[in-house]
Structures are given as C-alpha cells and as structure tokens.
Amino acid sequence: MTPKEKATQLIYSFEAFTDRDNEYEFAKQCALIAVDEIIDLNLGLSNCDENNWDVEKFYQEVKREIENL
C-alpha cells in the first residue's frame, strides 16, 4: 500500500464514523492525530532499529499525503 492509499483509507475510515457538517475535514484531523500517535509510538520503541525507521518514514509520508488531500 502506498502512503497516498493509506492516507485515503484512514480518512475514509474516520469519515464513516461522523455525522458533522464538515465530515471530510473532521476525518482528516482524526487521521492526522492517529498518524502522529503511530509515529510517536514508533519513536518510543527504538530509534536504532532499521524497521522502525522504515515505519516512521512511511507514516511521515502518509501524514504529508493527508495534509495534501
């Protein structure tokens, strides 16, 4: 899955659970919060592990995609 696909998936997942007037923007903010939590958790696990670096890099790209959608 590409970062853009993941960004879209997260937004639509959150959008399905709201009935606000601005559903899409609300869902984007929820997705950004979730991605920030994933990044923070990953950083807390270990900065030395190469796999953690790949996860952080991927989710940083996901975050950029969410912001651009």
Beta strands, then each sheet from edge to edge (+ up, - down):
end
